[in-house]
């Protein structure tokens, strides 16, 4: 009985503790932060928080993924309440509400705004056709999701469309990245697997594309629980380069024991000028900037930007495509050891103005709160308060670290324990 209680407490931790997420409108008209089930949006046009209109009452459980479409006309959110919501960013009305069979772990929007894909915790990827979207709809429309491919019971951690819309890129807990051809006639059979990108030795946690105006074919970068960022030619599945971040950031040494937990790369984001990729690492109080040489197809560490004066370990990073700023958020939901039930702390890095040469690293710096675009109204809207105590930050960092490891690392059970868990699940089904 005691063992069963321990198992339930582990599941509760996974369900309740969710990291803060941040997303930025392509033209930085809006910045959105999600903490737990709370979705916060700041409008630069009005200089205040945007009012979200949803007749269904919004999300009821932790939000696990948020995205703006490439055009910025749509915003999508999904999470543990098994709902995917599509929002019109002009009115901030929920125009579509999609029900998933299981919890939503990641989502993406096609470049033409016609399709939304999302993945559930069972490893199934669904697509929703929103091509008939009508801005005059007065109420959210229930849409039917169609399953198109699966990772066979492996949790999908990140999902995206390739820049040309030809492929769906999906990463999972079992160390692999899958590249699948995307057909808009998705009801006419299974989608063909183009290739796999194999090489990570822990869960793949994040993906980003690296492109340049001088090269027609963008490359894929991926971050992982193995503390590396890897560079791929995703069309062929070829591993081009591997960058070890944990050692270079001073988070571990060369004598690290194999059984010790490596600091995971938690998020990746291409900077607005397309010259660098920013990486957030589980124990790094700041971000690391990586430079990709597309001609030699290599990835190198360009710079580490530390956040001084507070324990700030980003849980999510994002950038607009047209504004030279990088946005970061740290926080977590449902923290038992702090009064901030929905803690979030927003910081911004500047200095990404022009397309720099491969030998020059831009002078980037963390902007002080008083200099932030949007000022105190933005902080109040996205953080919930202007100042946050040091103790709350430390608690949030530890909670997010525990939650990510519990969610993404595959637990190893003895045969007896597996049998016990199986009986427990069957008992619950019989009671239902």
C-alpha positions as CSV (number, residue, x, y, z in Angstrom):
1,X,0.0,0.0,0.0
2,X,2.9,2.3,0.8
3,X,4.4,1.7,-2.6
4,X,1.1,2.6,-4.3
5,X,1.0,5.8,-2.3
6,X,4.5,6.7,-3.5
7,X,3.6,6.1,-7.1
8,X,0.5,8.4,-6.8
9,X,2.6,11.1,-5.3
10,X,5.1,10.9,-8.3
11,X,2.2,11.2,-10.8
12,X,0.8,14.2,-8.9
13,X,4.2,15.9,-9.0
14,X,4.3,15.5,-12.8
15,X,0.8,16.7,-13.2
16,X,1.0,19.8,-11.0
17,X,4.5,21.2,-11.5
18,X,4.8,22.8,-14.9
19,X,7.5,25.2,-16.1
20,X,6.7,28.7,-17.2
21,X,6.6,29.2,-21.0
22,X,7.1,32.3,-23.1
23,X,6.2,33.0,-26.8
24,X,6.6,36.3,-28.7
25,X,4.6,37.5,-31.7
26,X,6.7,37.6,-34.9
27,X,6.5,41.4,-34.9
28,X,6.6,41.7,-31.1
29,X,3.0,43.0,-31.0
30,X,2.4,40.6,-28.0
31,X,4.3,38.6,-25.5
32,X,2.6,35.6,-23.9
33,X,3.5,33.7,-20.7
34,X,1.9,30.5,-19.5
35,X,2.3,29.3,-15.9
36,X,0.2,26.4,-14.8
37,X,-3.3,26.9,-16.3
38,X,-2.8,30.7,-16.4
39,X,-2.3,32.3,-19.8
40,X,-1.0,35.9,-19.7
41,X,-0.7,38.1,-22.8
42,X,0.7,41.7,-22.9
43,X,-0.2,44.0,-25.8
44,X,2.4,46.6,-26.8
45,X,-0.2,48.4,-28.8
46,X,-2.4,49.1,-25.8
47,X,0.4,49.0,-23.2
48,X,-1.6,46.6,-21.0
49,X,-2.6,43.0,-20.6
50,X,-4.8,41.6,-23.4
51,X,-8.2,40.3,-22.4
52,X,-8.7,36.7,-23.4
53,X,-12.3,35.8,-24.5
54,X,-13.2,32.1,-24.1
55,X,-16.7,31.0,-23.6
56,X,-15.4,27.6,-22.3
57,X,-13.5,29.2,-19.5
58,X,-9.9,28.8,-20.6
59,X,-7.5,26.0,-19.7
60,X,-8.3,24.0,-16.6
61,X,-4.9,22.4,-16.0
62,X,-1.2,23.1,-16.7
63,X,-0.4,24.4,-20.2
64,X,2.5,22.5,-21.7
65,X,3.0,24.3,-25.1
66,X,2.2,27.7,-26.6
67,X,3.0,29.0,-30.1
68,X,2.3,32.0,-32.4
69,X,1.8,31.2,-36.1
70,X,4.3,32.5,-38.6
71,X,2.0,35.3,-39.7
72,X,1.1,36.2,-36.1
73,X,-2.6,36.0,-36.8
74,X,-3.1,32.9,-34.6
75,X,-1.9,31.7,-31.2
76,X,-2.3,28.2,-30.0
77,X,-2.1,26.6,-26.5
78,X,-2.4,23.1,-25.2
79,X,-1.7,21.1,-22.1
80,X,-2.8,18.7,-19.4
81,X,-6.5,19.5,-19.6
82,X,-6.5,17.6,-23.0
83,X,-7.5,20.8,-24.9
84,X,-5.9,22.6,-27.8
85,X,-7.1,26.2,-28.1
86,X,-6.7,28.4,-31.2
87,X,-6.8,32.1,-30.5
88,X,-7.3,35.0,-33.0
89,X,-4.7,37.6,-32.0
90,X,-6.7,40.6,-33.3
91,X,-9.5,40.0,-30.8
92,X,-7.9,37.4,-28.5
93,X,-11.0,35.2,-28.9
94,X,-10.7,31.5,-28.7
95,X,-12.0,30.5,-32.2
96,X,-11.3,26.7,-32.1
97,X,-11.3,24.3,-29.1
98,X,-10.0,20.8,-29.9
99,X,-10.3,17.9,-27.5
100,X,-7.4,15.4,-27.3
101,X,-7.7,11.9,-26.0
102,X,-4.7,12.4,-23.7
103,X,-2.6,15.2,-22.3
104,X,-1.1,17.5,-24.9
105,X,2.8,17.7,-24.7
106,X,3.6,19.9,-27.8
107,X,2.1,21.6,-30.7
108,X,2.9,23.5,-33.9
109,X,1.2,25.6,-36.6
110,X,1.9,25.3,-40.3
111,X,3.5,28.2,-42.1
112,X,0.3,28.9,-44.1
113,X,-1.9,29.0,-40.9
114,X,-4.0,26.2,-42.3
115,X,-3.0,23.3,-40.0
116,X,-2.4,22.8,-36.3
117,X,-0.6,19.7,-35.2
118,X,-0.3,18.5,-31.6
119,X,1.2,15.5,-29.8
120,X,-0.2,13.7,-26.8
121,X,1.5,11.9,-23.9
122,X,0.9,8.5,-25.5
123,X,3.1,9.5,-28.5
124,X,0.4,10.1,-31.1
125,X,0.5,13.2,-33.4
126,X,-2.8,14.7,-34.6
127,X,-3.6,17.3,-37.2
128,X,-6.5,19.8,-37.3
129,X,-7.5,21.6,-40.5
130,X,-8.3,25.2,-39.6
131,X,-8.2,26.4,-43.2
132,X,-11.9,27.4,-42.9
133,X,-11.1,29.9,-40.1
134,X,-13.5,32.8,-40.2
135,X,-12.7,35.9,-38.2
136,X,-16.5,36.6,-37.9
137,X,-17.1,33.4,-35.8
138,X,-18.7,34.6,-32.6
139,X,-18.2,31.4,-30.6
140,X,-15.4,28.8,-30.3
141,X,-15.9,25.9,-32.8
142,X,-15.2,22.4,-31.7
143,X,-12.8,20.8,-34.2
144,X,-12.1,17.1,-34.8
145,X,-8.4,16.1,-34.7
146,X,-7.1,13.4,-37.0
147,X,-4.3,11.1,-35.9
148,X,-1.5,10.9,-38.6
149,X,1.5,9.3,-37.0
150,X,2.8,7.8,-33.8
151,X,6.0,7.4,-31.8
152,X,4.8,4.1,-30.3
153,X,4.1,5.0,-26.6
154,X,7.1,7.4,-26.3
155,X,6.3,10.8,-25.0
156,X,6.8,13.4,-27.7
157,X,8.7,16.4,-26.3
158,X,8.8,18.8,-29.2
159,X,7.0,19.2,-32.5
160,X,7.5,21.6,-35.4
161,X,7.0,22.1,-39.2
162,X,10.1,22.5,-41.3
163,X,10.4,26.0,-42.7
164,X,9.2,24.9,-46.1
165,X,6.2,23.0,-44.6
166,X,7.3,19.8,-46.3
167,X,8.1,17.9,-43.1
168,X,6.9,17.4,-39.5
169,X,9.8,17.2,-37.1
170,X,9.1,15.4,-33.9
171,X,11.4,14.6,-30.9
172,X,10.7,12.2,-28.1
173,X,11.8,10.8,-24.7
174,X,13.5,7.8,-26.4
175,X,16.5,9.9,-27.7
176,X,15.3,10.2,-31.3
177,X,14.1,12.8,-33.8
178,X,11.8,11.7,-36.5
179,X,11.4,13.6,-39.9
180,X,8.0,12.8,-41.6
181,X,6.7,14.0,-44.9
182,X,3.6,16.1,-44.3
183,X,0.7,15.7,-46.8
184,X,-2.2,18.0,-46.7
185,X,-4.4,15.1,-47.8
186,X,-3.8,13.5,-44.4
187,X,-7.0,11.4,-44.5
188,X,-5.6,9.3,-47.4
189,X,-3.2,7.1,-45.5
190,X,-0.1,7.1,-43.3
191,X,2.6,9.7,-43.7
192,X,6.0,8.5,-45.0
193,X,9.0,8.6,-42.7
194,X,11.8,10.5,-44.4
195,X,14.5,9.7,-41.9
196,X,15.5,9.6,-38.2
197,X,18.1,11.9,-36.6
198,X,19.9,9.6,-34.1
199,X,22.8,10.4,-31.8
200,X,21.5,11.8,-28.5
201,X,22.0,9.6,-25.4
202,X,19.1,11.1,-23.4
203,X,15.7,12.5,-24.0
204,X,15.5,15.2,-26.7
205,X,14.0,18.3,-25.1
206,X,13.9,21.0,-27.7
207,X,14.3,21.8,-31.4
208,X,15.1,24.9,-33.5
209,X,16.0,25.7,-37.1
210,X,19.1,27.7,-38.1
211,X,18.9,29.5,-41.4
212,X,20.6,32.3,-43.3
213,X,19.8,34.4,-46.3
214,X,23.0,33.0,-47.9
215,X,21.9,29.4,-47.6
216,X,18.6,28.1,-49.0
217,X,18.5,24.9,-46.9
218,X,18.2,25.5,-43.1
219,X,19.7,23.1,-40.6
220,X,18.1,21.7,-37.5
221,X,19.6,22.0,-33.9
222,X,18.4,19.9,-31.0
223,X,19.0,20.0,-27.3
224,X,18.9,17.1,-24.9
225,X,19.1,15.7,-21.4
226,X,22.6,14.5,-22.4
227,X,23.7,18.2,-22.0
228,X,24.6,18.6,-25.7
229,X,23.2,20.6,-28.7
230,X,23.5,18.8,-32.0
231,X,23.4,20.1,-35.6
232,X,21.6,18.1,-38.3
233,X,20.8,18.0,-41.9
234,X,17.3,17.0,-41.2
235,X,16.4,16.1,-44.8
236,X,18.9,13.2,-44.7
237,X,19.2,12.6,-40.9
238,X,22.9,13.3,-41.0
239,X,24.6,14.4,-37.7
240,X,26.9,17.3,-38.7
241,X,28.3,18.4,-35.3
242,X,27.9,18.0,-31.5
243,X,28.5,20.8,-29.0
244,X,29.0,19.8,-25.3
245,X,27.4,22.5,-23.3
246,X,27.6,21.2,-19.7
247,X,31.4,21.3,-19.4
248,X,31.8,24.5,-21.3
249,X,29.2,26.3,-19.1
250,X,31.1,25.1,-16.0
251,X,28.1,23.0,-14.8
252,X,30.1,19.7,-14.8
253,X,33.7,18.7,-15.1
254,X,35.6,16.1,-17.1
255,X,35.6,13.7,-14.1
256,X,31.8,13.6,-14.1
257,X,30.6,10.2,-13.0
258,X,28.4,8.3,-15.5
259,X,25.6,7.8,-12.9
260,X,25.4,11.6,-12.1
261,X,22.6,13.5,-13.8
262,X,23.7,15.8,-16.6
263,X,22.2,19.3,-16.8
264,X,19.6,19.2,-19.6
265,X,19.3,21.7,-22.4
266,X,15.7,22.9,-21.7
267,X,15.1,25.2,-24.7
268,X,16.6,26.6,-27.9
269,X,15.7,29.6,-30.0
270,X,17.2,31.2,-33.1
271,X,17.9,34.9,-32.5
272,X,16.1,37.5,-34.6
273,X,19.1,38.3,-36.8
274,X,19.6,34.6,-37.6
275,X,23.2,34.7,-36.6
276,X,23.0,32.7,-33.3
277,X,21.1,30.1,-31.4
278,X,20.3,30.7,-27.8
279,X,20.3,27.8,-25.4
280,X,18.8,27.5,-21.9
281,X,20.4,24.9,-19.6
282,X,18.9,23.4,-16.5
283,X,21.4,24.8,-14.0
284,X,22.8,27.8,-15.8
285,X,21.8,31.2,-14.4
286,X,21.6,32.8,-17.9
287,X,21.8,31.6,-21.5
288,X,24.5,30.3,-23.9
289,X,24.8,31.6,-27.4
290,X,25.9,29.2,-30.2
291,X,27.2,30.1,-33.6
292,X,26.6,27.9,-36.6
293,X,28.9,28.0,-39.5
294,X,26.7,26.9,-42.4
295,X,29.5,26.6,-44.9
296,X,31.6,24.2,-42.7
297,X,28.4,22.9,-41.0
298,X,29.9,23.3,-37.5
299,X,28.4,24.5,-34.2
300,X,30.5,26.4,-31.6
301,X,29.9,28.2,-28.3
302,X,30.1,31.9,-28.9
303,X,29.3,33.4,-25.5
304,X,27.7,32.8,-22.1
305,X,25.4,35.6,-20.9
306,X,24.8,35.5,-17.1
307,X,22.0,37.1,-15.2
308,X,23.6,38.9,-12.3
309,X,21.9,39.7,-9.0
310,X,19.3,36.9,-8.8
311,X,18.9,33.1,-9.2
312,X,17.5,33.2,-12.8
313,X,17.5,29.9,-14.6
314,X,15.3,30.3,-17.7
315,X,12.7,27.6,-18.3
316,X,11.7,29.0,-21.7
317,X,13.2,31.4,-24.3
318,X,11.7,33.1,-27.4
319,X,12.4,35.9,-29.9
320,X,10.5,37.9,-32.5
321,X,11.7,37.6,-36.1
322,X,11.8,41.4,-36.6
323,X,12.9,42.8,-33.2
324,X,16.5,42.5,-31.9
325,X,15.5,41.1,-28.4
326,X,15.6,37.7,-26.8
327,X,12.9,37.0,-24.2
328,X,13.4,34.6,-21.3
329,X,11.1,33.4,-18.5
330,X,11.7,31.5,-15.3
331,X,9.1,30.0,-13.2
332,X,6.8,27.1,-12.3
333,X,3.3,26.3,-11.1
334,X,2.0,24.8,-7.9
335,X,5.1,25.3,-5.7
336,X,4.4,24.1,-2.2
337,X,7.3,26.0,-0.6
338,X,6.5,29.5,-1.8
339,X,3.6,31.9,-1.6
340,X,3.8,32.5,-5.4
341,X,1.5,29.7,-6.6
342,X,2.0,30.9,-10.2
343,X,5.6,32.3,-10.2
344,X,7.0,33.8,-13.3
345,X,10.0,36.1,-13.9
346,X,10.6,37.8,-17.3
347,X,14.1,39.0,-18.4
348,X,15.2,40.3,-21.8
349,X,18.6,40.2,-23.7
350,X,19.4,42.9,-26.3
351,X,22.1,43.1,-29.0
352,X,20.9,41.1,-31.9
353,X,20.4,43.8,-34.5
354,X,22.1,42.9,-37.7
355,X,23.4,39.8,-39.5
356,X,26.9,39.4,-38.1
357,X,29.8,37.8,-39.8
358,X,30.9,34.4,-38.6
359,X,33.9,35.9,-36.7
360,X,32.0,38.5,-34.7
361,X,29.8,37.9,-31.7
362,X,27.3,40.7,-30.9
363,X,27.6,42.7,-27.7
364,X,24.6,41.3,-25.9
365,X,23.4,42.3,-22.4
366,X,20.5,41.7,-20.0
367,X,18.2,44.7,-19.9
368,X,17.3,46.1,-16.5
369,X,13.6,46.1,-15.6
370,X,13.2,49.8,-15.9
371,X,14.5,49.7,-19.5
372,X,12.2,46.9,-20.7
373,X,9.8,47.6,-23.5
374,X,6.4,47.8,-21.9
375,X,7.9,48.7,-18.5
376,X,6.2,48.0,-15.3
377,X,2.8,47.3,-16.9
378,X,4.4,44.4,-18.9
379,X,6.0,43.0,-15.8
380,X,2.8,43.3,-13.8
381,X,0.9,41.5,-16.6
382,X,3.3,38.7,-17.3
383,X,4.8,38.1,-13.8
384,X,1.7,38.9,-11.7
385,X,3.9,41.2,-9.5
386,X,6.9,43.5,-10.0
387,X,9.3,41.9,-7.5
388,X,9.9,38.3,-6.6
389,X,11.9,37.0,-3.6
390,X,15.1,35.1,-3.9
391,X,13.7,32.1,-2.0
392,X,10.9,31.8,-4.6
393,X,13.4,31.6,-7.4
394,X,15.4,28.8,-5.7
395,X,12.3,26.8,-5.1
396,X,11.1,27.3,-8.7
397,X,14.4,26.1,-10.1
398,X,14.4,22.9,-8.0
399,X,10.8,22.2,-8.8
400,X,11.2,22.6,-12.5
401,X,14.3,20.4,-12.5
402,X,12.5,17.7,-10.6
403,X,9.4,17.9,-12.8
404,X,11.4,17.7,-16.1
405,X,13.4,14.7,-15.0
406,X,10.2,12.9,-13.7
407,X,8.4,13.5,-16.9
408,X,11.1,12.8,-19.5
409,X,13.5,10.2,-18.0
410,X,12.3,6.7,-18.4
411,X,11.9,5.1,-15.0
412,X,13.5,1.7,-14.6
413,X,11.3,-0.7,-12.6
414,X,11.9,-4.3,-11.4
415,X,9.7,-7.0,-12.7
416,X,7.8,-7.1,-9.4
417,X,7.3,-3.3,-9.5
418,X,6.0,-3.4,-13.1
419,X,3.5,-6.1,-12.2
420,X,2.4,-4.1,-9.2
421,X,1.9,-1.0,-11.3
422,X,0.0,-3.0,-14.0
423,X,-2.4,-4.4,-11.4
424,X,-3.0,-0.9,-10.0
425,X,-3.9,0.5,-13.4
426,X,-6.2,-2.5,-14.1
427,X,-7.9,-2.0,-10.7
428,X,-8.6,1.6,-11.5
429,X,-10.1,0.7,-14.9
430,X,-12.4,-1.9,-13.2
431,X,-13.6,0.6,-10.7
432,X,-14.4,3.1,-13.5
